[in-house]
Amino acid sequence: MSADTARSSLPADAVDAHGLPFAPSRSVLRPLGIADLTIDGGVWADMQNLNASTMIEHAQSWMERLGWIGNFDAAVEGRLPQDRTGREFSDSEIYKLLEAIAWEYGRTGDAAMDERFRALATRVAAAQEADGYLNTMFGRPGQQPRYSDLEWGHELYCFGHLIQAGVARARTVGADDAFVQVVRRAADHVCREFGPDGNQGVCGHPEIEPALVELYRATGDRRYLDQARLFVERRGHGVLGEIWFGPQYFQDDVPVREATVMNGHAVRANYLAAGAADLAVETDDGELLGAVTRQMVNTLARRTYITGGMGAHHEGESFGQDFELPPDRAYSETCAGIGSIMVNQRLLLATGEARFADAVERALYNVVLTAPAEDGRGFYYTNTLHQRTPGHVPAADELSPRAASSLRAPWYAVSCCPSNLTRTFASLGAYLATHDDDGVQIHQFAESTVRARLRQGDVVLKLRTRYPADGRIEVEVLDTPSAPWTLKLRVPSWAHGATLTSEGRRNDVEAGTYAAARRGFTAGDVVVLDLPLHARWSYADPRVDAVRGQVAVERGPVVMCAESVDLGTDVSGLQVYTSEPPVEEDGDVYVRARVIDLAEPKEWPFGREPGTGVVTGVEERGLVRLVPYHSWANRGPSTMRVWMPVVG
Amino acid sequence: MSADTARSSLPADAVDAHGLPFAPSRSVLRPLGIADLTIDGGVWADMQNLNASTMIEHAQSWMERLGWIGNFDAAVEGRLPQDRTGREFSDSEIYKLLEAIAWEYGRTGDAAMDERFRALATRVAAAQEADGYLNTMFGRPGQQPRYSDLEWGHELYCFGHLIQAGVARARTVGADDAFVQVVRRAADHVCREFGPDGNQGVCGHPEIEPALVELYRATGDRRYLDQARLFVERRGHGVLGEIWFGPQYFQDDVPVREATVMNGHAVRANYLAAGAADLAVETDDGELLGAVTRQMVNTLARRTYITGGMGAHHEGESFGQDFELPPDRAYSETCAGIGSIMVNQRLLLATGEARFADAVERALYNVVLTAPAEDGRGFYYTNTLHQRTPGHVPAADELSPRAASSLRAPWYAVSCCPSNLTRTFASLGAYLATHDDDGVQIHQFAESTVRARLRQGDVVLKLRTRYPADGRIEVEVLDTPSAPWTLKLRVPSWAHGATLTSEGRRNDVEAGTYAAARRGFTAGDVVVLDLPLHARWSYADPRVDAVRGQVAVERGPVVMCAESVDLGTDVSGLQVYTSEPPVEEDGDVYVRARVIDLAEPKEWPFGREPGTGVVTGVEERGLVRLVPYHSWANRGPSTMRVWMPVVG
């Protein structure tokens, strides 16, 4: 056996309970835990390593420096509210970081990560009150009373992230861990306080819902599931108070069971949908699962950027109307991309449909991969698709206002996205593959090792690929039972002309489905999926008015963009010729283009003829290089566009 | 003499002091007061009549019903803060209404308006404190201290509108009026509090600046001018505290003297520019006037909708970047349109350049005229250029959230726009014409009577026109001195091929300038300006990405739009043929068009071919009717678009 397979023996209980970021007790596909999947190379391994080496420490040091962690110490020492720093939801950042550290320890077994977790968790736990309540913002003399501001207070949201950190700990070191007990006391408090006979409210920001379902799954305690159901079902009936943005902002206008498309704040909408999907699966509620599926399908069809990003409005960080997808005002919050991945992965598990894995991949490569700086010390909060003026580079010690930075910023006053990225990267393995009674399904392609305990016996697979640079994915069977089972590989919806080679036979496979090889495998067998991975033009539905007369380029799952650095001038004059496909050379992508010279703006920008007095010259440029959208601005401030005007 | 000229004798002091909404003591062109200009017919006379008969009463009854006026009574009766209603700036709505009523009385001499003014002013005045301070939101036990929240408190903003009401009163009934004394005491308080040795702050919302300059003009008291200068010069140096939106929101990032284009909150930016222009004129500060001119020219060239609307972002109600003008997310607040008119009229007076009068006209016909409902009982707050789904019709007693209504709403929680419209309509005459040492300039065309006291003697003119339905403007000289003087008429920038007929000679005149007739006129002389007023295609600068591949139609100063009511279907499938000009028939405008049938959205709206699987049919429609944008939704909820995709 090669070094690749050194970890091929299955850890005890790895499949059933350990390392699972999401663990539905029933579903079409069953998840594998982070202990079952190791990413051995490629861009996602790089991201996991960067997360482990830098991002987690970077996030923790900012939280320390700004006093967000110190708030817990201040609570213990009776220095609240006077010494409190940060926004009302800053506790949740520590919890998301704890979750990341828990997964990271589970992923690598790095004792330093365990030590980091314990040290941080101890400070958090010390601030828990006798009845299980835990929040540095509310309830003390001089603070607002507990639950006095469900609309904006984020108390249950913070509990939700606390619980998720506890679930991560339970699934990596076990449910006996001291922090898991802290979390259970907190969850018990929530159930007492908001139970059938208690406070009939919900939180302005969903998150407690999926968290409680996961805690039910991790502990078997049904109260948590019942409480999640109460929160999901109460919402949408105007149960929260009036706010400036209206009830749609926090999905309190329409019950989730009745909604047909996502509305309002994009992160809130996705987190709620994740919780509703979890609830539906656990309670075998086909109507509710159908509602979430319908919402996501419609949201993908009408309200999602080509990058997979969600949220067309800066105002309210919210979804726009159908087809309202302005590239230059894309909010596309990093957290909304992560929320979309959460929901789509749940729908993938629940339905087994490839389209949801497609959506996960799109958001991974074009939102999650876009957000972090190459050095792991900066992050996008919003992810615009068109940068009109070169952005401001924040200094290394500069705290950026939310969403104001057009370049990756070290930290934000509202810094939900960096910590969300850390927990996503640490648990990323779980998104790659699943299993069912019949075999193993590969959803995302990376140099990786996959271990699954099938009915037939244990399977270990080694994936070798340079994807997405290259479309060839080679799966070697390292260990297998002798009984037949099925290996499925996703054929992305763009991969027309893909083939699967198995037992020396090469067969065409259909895009947007799973290619299957079923047989009695033997160790050493190799199955190869070949995806025709060429740069291609992508056009928008004519109802997407904001990109009319424009075209984008995608290569496999990667959205490309034009950047001023490559153009030698601002991107506002770029026009591309679409009569031939984009050109690929030495791994780079080029389009034939020209640049129109534009006069300094005249007195009035509207006139009788298109371009009269404005276009002062045309420069043919031949082939112009595009770069992956996720790498934009890595070479410094630039202007950039994903959608490029077509000559004509 | 005809009935038209019944008011042709000049009221005493009308030119020098009375009825002038803005009264620079030096300028290239000198304003005429509302007593000097009467609008005798046409759409603006209708609006003035609707304002007098309905809008003012409508606004006042809402302010009464919501307790905003009652706040002043509550202040007197010691019932604050517990009985206070409305937002922190609600006092200003009463002041804007008082200003409207003052102009309305000055315009018509209607005694009931005078009575209305006195009754309302008495309630306001009663709440003034001994030191001149007047605000129902601050300073009492249980309220925040005075000037403790300059960023959001709007105290000086409220004083600004109070002062403008006082100026209107001074210029219509005289400076001895009791209310003018209230206003002077308030202004004196502001000068004491914020003078050279006082509080070095400014208001988060500019307005006090132009108000203080006008009060200086109305009273001759230079302290007010000096105080205005302090406010203008202090700003832009980060003098206000940090806010979520950043200092650009309230123009505190760059001194107005250095700014090159308007930024941040569009109403704030325009009000500040108005004050800076006033200050520049009074202090003969060419640098400052140049700065304001440069800002407005650049803002018109890069950041203004074809309607003249300003503000491309809902977030922060703010300007976008250059050429960022999404039709479907146009904020284009009614108040920003009014603010733009305030600034452009000031620059017109200061420079005599036609382009500023063009900008005034554009905003008048496409923002100010768009906002009110036909019955005067509803108003747009924002003015979108593309309505994607039919809007909600608010009930007659329904208070709408700011900007949330996509149809004209009776009233808003933040209701700055309706009261701003009332004062604009009541003083509208002043925007029509000016005079200088050499004669009279006609800037806006309406059935009207213009009286001017020239150096050579008194002039009375009667304008007869059906403009903008028709391009013929006939000016009859009713009264004139025998000495020569010059009559100038603006030739709008779109009016290529215009002619001026004077003394029987018809001459070509240049668009974007003033056509001049200079001679010794005699009563009965007629000068005719013929503007070629045809519906025309309008194209955007290629940098306005949001309307690429689309075209608009304008007819004279009026922007047209396509509405679903005329199309019989949603406007999202509309495509127009631009090979022939728009067609006019019986006063209506038509374009040749087709409608593409669009399938229900598929799973993903981006694909390899434009329209594949989406466009399911094409229906040629022949000629499709357009309607003036300002009349959209008058036939009920609809979808609408100003920019129409071009077939191709």
Interface residues (C-beta under 8 A of the other chain):
Chain A: W244 G246 V297 N298 L300 A301 R302 T304 I306 H313 H314 E315 G320 Q321 D322 F323 E324 P326 P327 D328 R329 R355 H386 R388 T389 P401 R402 A404 S493 R536 W537 S538 Y539 A540 D541 P542 R543 V544 D545 A546 R548 G549 Q550 A552 S572 G573 I596 L598 P601 K602 E603 W604 P605 F606 G607 R608 E609 P610 G611 V614 V615 W643 P645 G648
Chain B: W244 G246 V297 N298 L300 A301 R302 T304 I306 H313 H314 E315 G320 Q321 D322 F323 E324 P326 P327 D328 R329 R355 D358 H386 R388 T389 P401 R402 A404 S493 R536 W537 S538 Y539 A540 D541 P542 R543 V544 D545 A546 R548 G549 Q550 A552 S572 G573 I596 L598 P601 K602 E603 W604 P605 F606 G607 R608 E609 P610 G611 V614 V615 W643 P645 G648
